[in-house]
Every structure is written in structure tokens, then in C-alpha cells.
């Protein structure tokens, strides 16, 4: 399974949100939409997606750039990294492409501490519980 890494677009927003939920982020949708739009246009942020051959978004990475005095240049921090189940190989490709892009933009150092302080993934558990409840309701109605 090969993937292609590219800059995220507005049309990728729903897929990016779903990937973040799998990692454990649960942003309020309107706040997410506003922040997502801002990061796409801010030159101090990179939001990249990994796209499968079928055109499905299977990974996302966000990276912020800031000046650091002690470094004497740009510091890049990988803030978020999310990969869809079954596409683990996309992680390395996405990480290399994102870090490479940051370096090409002048980053002297890249800190890779993605998803630090994020609660463990719960999206799958929540969906499974909802589906089980729905199935139980359907079987009781029958």
C-alpha cells in the first residue's frame, strides 16, 4: 500500500477530525473548523495528510514553527500525528515528508513529541458502545 503525502486542504477537514478522534482528541466541531482553517493559511504551521491510492486520507501530521533564540533559528515541533488503522506503513512516510518540509523551510531542529498529554484513544470504544446499544435496541424491538 503506497501513500502520497501532500498539504492538507479544506476538503480534508472531516477526515482529519476523524483521525484526531482516533488518537484521543475530541475538539468542539466549530472550534476545530476555525482552527483548522487558520492553520492551513498560517506560514508557521504545516498540516500534511497521507492519502492512499484510493484517495482516502489515512494519516495526518501537524507541525508548528517558531523562532528560538538559543538555537539561533527556527524550531519545528511535531504537534499531532494520527494514522488510520491498517495503514501503519504510512506513518514513516508521513513523518519523513513532514520533517523534510520543515527542514526545507529552514528549521534547524525538529522536536518529535506528537500527541503529548493526549488521553488514550476512546473513539473506537465510544463507537462500539453506541453500536452495541443500537443493536440491543433493535433486537428488543423485534
C-alpha positions in Angstrom: 0.0 0.0 0.0 1.6 3.2 -1.1 0.6 6.6 0.1 1.1 10.1 -1.2 1.9 13.0 1.3 0.5 16.4 0.4 -0.5 19.6 2.1 -3.9 19.3 3.8 -6.8 21.2 2.2 -10.1 22.5 3.5 -11.8 19.5 1.9 -9.8 17.2 4.1 -11.2 18.7 7.3 -13.7 15.9 8.2 -11.1 13.2 7.6 -8.5 15.0 9.7 -11.0 15.4 12.5 -11.9 11.7 12.4 -8.2 10.7 12.6 -7.7 13.1 15.5 -10.6 11.5 17.3 -8.9 8.1 16.9 -5.9 9.4 18.7 -8.0 10.8 21.6 -8.6 14.4 20.6 -12.3 15.5 20.8 -12.4 19.1 19.7 -15.7 21.0 19.6 -16.5 20.9 15.8 -16.9 24.7 15.2 -13.7 25.5 17.1 -11.9 22.7 15.2 -13.1 24.2 11.9 -11.9 27.7 12.7 -8.6 26.5 14.0 -8.1 24.1 11.0 -8.8 26.9 8.6 -6.3 29.2 10.4 -3.5 26.6 10.5 -3.9 25.9 6.8 -3.1 29.5 5.9 -0.6 30.3 8.7 3.0 30.1 7.4 4.2 29.0 10.9 2.2 25.8 10.7 2.3 22.7 8.5 -0.7 20.4 8.2 0.1 17.4 6.0 -2.0 14.4 5.0 -1.2 10.9 3.8 -3.5 9.8 1.0 -4.0 6.2 -0.1 -4.0 5.1 -3.7 -7.8 5.1 -3.5 -7.9 8.8 -2.4 -8.7 8.1 1.3 -7.0 10.2 3.9 -5.1 7.7 6.1 -2.8 9.9 8.1 -2.3 13.5 9.2 0.5 15.4 10.8 0.7 19.0 12.2 3.9 20.8 12.9 4.4 24.3 14.3 7.4 26.5 13.6 8.8 29.2 15.9 11.9 31.2 16.4 14.2 30.1 19.3 16.9 32.5 20.5 19.2 29.8 21.9 19.0 27.9 18.7 19.5 31.0 16.6 16.9 29.9 14.1 13.6 28.1 13.5 12.5 25.3 15.8 9.9 22.9 14.4 7.6 20.9 16.8 5.6 17.9 15.6 2.3 18.5 17.5 -0.1 15.9 16.2 0.4 12.6 14.3 -2.6 10.3 13.5 -2.6 7.2 11.3 -5.7 5.2 10.4 -5.8 1.5 11.4 -4.3 -0.7 8.8 -2.0 2.0 7.4 0.9 1.8 9.9 3.4 2.0 6.9 2.1 5.5 6.2 3.4 6.8 9.5 7.1 6.7 8.4 6.4 8.2 5.0 4.2 11.0 6.5 6.8 11.7 9.3 9.7 11.9 6.8 7.9 14.1 4.4 6.7 16.5 7.1 10.0 16.8 8.8 11.7 17.2 5.4 9.3 20.0 4.5 10.1 21.7 7.9 13.8 21.5 7.2 13.4 22.9 3.7 11.6 25.8 5.3 14.7 26.5 7.4 14.0 24.5 10.6 17.4 24.0 12.4 15.9 21.5 14.9 12.8 19.3 14.9 11.2 18.1 18.1 9.1 15.0 17.6 6.7 14.7 20.6 3.4 14.3 18.9 0.2 13.9 20.9 1.9 14.6 24.2 -0.7 14.8 27.0 -3.5 13.4 24.9 -5.8 10.9 26.7 -5.8 7.3 25.3 -7.9 6.7 22.2 -11.5 6.4 23.0 -13.3 6.9 19.7 -13.4 3.2 18.9 -14.7 2.4 22.3 -17.4 5.0 22.1 -18.5 3.9 18.7 -18.5 0.2 19.7 -20.7 1.0 22.8 -23.1 3.1 20.7 -23.3 0.3 18.1 -23.9 -2.3 20.8 -26.7 -0.2 22.3 -28.3 0.3 18.9 -28.1 -3.4 18.2 -29.7 -4.2 21.6 -32.5 -1.7 21.0 -33.1 -3.2 17.6 -33.2 -6.8 18.9 -35.6 -5.7 21.8 -37.9 -4.1 19.3 -38.1 -7.2 17.1 
